[in-house]
Amino acid sequence: MPTVTLVVVSDHNAEPTTDAEAALLRAVIGYRIVAAVWLAILGVLILAERGTPADRPWRVALTITAVAAWTTVASVISLRDPSRTTTGWFVALDVGGAIGSIVAADWAGTFVFAGGYPLAAVFATLLSRGTVPGMIAAGSLSITAIIRLGTITGATASDTSFVIVYLFAGGAAAWAFSVIRTADRRRAEAEGRLRTEQAERARAEEHAAFASRIHDSVLQTLALIQRDGDDPRRVRQLARRQERELRMTLFGSGAATDEGLREALGAACAEVEEMTGVRASLVMVGDHGGGLEVEALALATREALLNAAKHAGVEEVAVYGEADDEAATVFVRDRGVGFSPAAVGPGRRGIADSIVARMAAVGGSADVSSKPGGGTEVRLAVPWTPT
Amino acid sequence: MTDDQTLLHIFIVDDHDLFRAGVRGSLPDDIVVVGDASEVEAAVELILERRPDLVLLDVHLPAGGGRAVIEGVHQVDPAMRFLAISASDAPEDVVATIRAGARGYVTKTISAHDLADALRRVAGGDAVFSPQLAGFVLDAFSSIAVKDIDPELDQLTKREREVLQHIARGYTYREVGDQLFISPKTVENHMSSVLRKLQLSNRHQLTRWAHDRKLI
């Protein structure tokens, strides 16, 4: 029996981390299965006594069984945990089995029926361990073929050709693998560079946009405050406007909806603060989309706020809005001087026109409750028109 | 009674130096700042060392926020009281701080007088709801689907809702009492009950509320 010493060298640790590696792994598994079938067909032809019959046919059957078993085991391992195909014992069993499939012919007393099966071990080793170990595996097969030539009688031309087939096929596969891997690595590197560049560009753009927004708002406001520093009312006003703008920048909803009640009331509060310097603080529960009702509520709220800012003599007015699917209610309340609603003369049309009539026009209502010295509260309510 | 017993000892946790200095300067003489901190770890350590009557706590702090301070202190001293404060924060962060154990929430635009009042009330065991917090709480509870309601905890009573709405409209506890013909003490009881429900109610539902808000 010929003996071959197998040297396992690792110069490459192949984890199928990329698509290309995974594709190569599948191709090698596919080849292994096809080659095992190929060996089985040649073996069965011998057993069927087509061509040269075997001296010991059951050894042919045993070889087919062993190859089928190893092909199954190796394929399952490759698919489940490719890292295990790089281990020494896997490579040793694989290449040892390949050598065995060649010399099985002499053991069974027939011609070589291994077909392309031994190359499956060469391809697998090339893939899992790299070029040098793969070529050592190919060399081991060629050496086996050479030793056979020396030990068997009546060697045929095909027995001789095995010597070069394994080395040549192994070399061709090694070259092909390395071409595919190099191309894949270059592509991955290019993609990585592109991603990094894009991320950097996005960051730079974001920073530029943020810087310009800060400049347009915060820095401008600070400049104005330095100029008008001796007017406390003006400073407060500037600070509040800046606060609102920053709040919108930082917490503003990014979703593109039509203007809802929350947004409309916020704008009304902002406008009145700007005009009068009186703080209008909004608390909102729920929200509801636009329409005539929202417009009417926002304008009526604005009027109520302006009234409070002008007449109540307060620094702050509270606005509370709540909206659900059926209706919305807004309260505008101050703790100011108040008035007696019965005593309001017909000359003051503000409340009647701007607030009551506006709300009535959309099917809503407006109530004012106030007493001298007890502050004022305006309650605005409207049901949503069913759509 | 010694002088010391009439004083209120507070501790300030805020990462803005200007704000801490501003609060120190604006508080009346009977409220003494016994220490301050700008970060979570130092805050927990110093609060446990100095044992103030209550802590004024910024909602928004690096590394865990105000919540982390409350949780850290309450592990050792579950009775320590916290009043949360912030310039402007997302509702879910404020509600999370209250759920962690703060007894109230006010915004930084609050006047010095109102802040002193809020501090005294929290130190006295009351729940302090600013209009903003009342709005956040109404929003959070109104979002809980009826089928998910735990009748004991997940629902506000009609009266509690009414009280919250008045506070959101800018009424003080006393004014709410006048409006609803109940005593300020009853208003306070309702708010303590709301606070308890907020802290004990179905975690899952309020988490979903917070999550849904982020999607808006």
Interface residues (C-beta under 8 A of the other chain):
Chain A: E243 R247 L250 F251 S253 A255 R279 S281 V283 M284 V285 G286 A318 Y320 E322 D324 F331 R333 R335 E377
Chain B: A87 S88 A90 T109 P131 Q132 A134 G135 L138 D139 S142 Q165 A168 R169 G170 Y171 I216
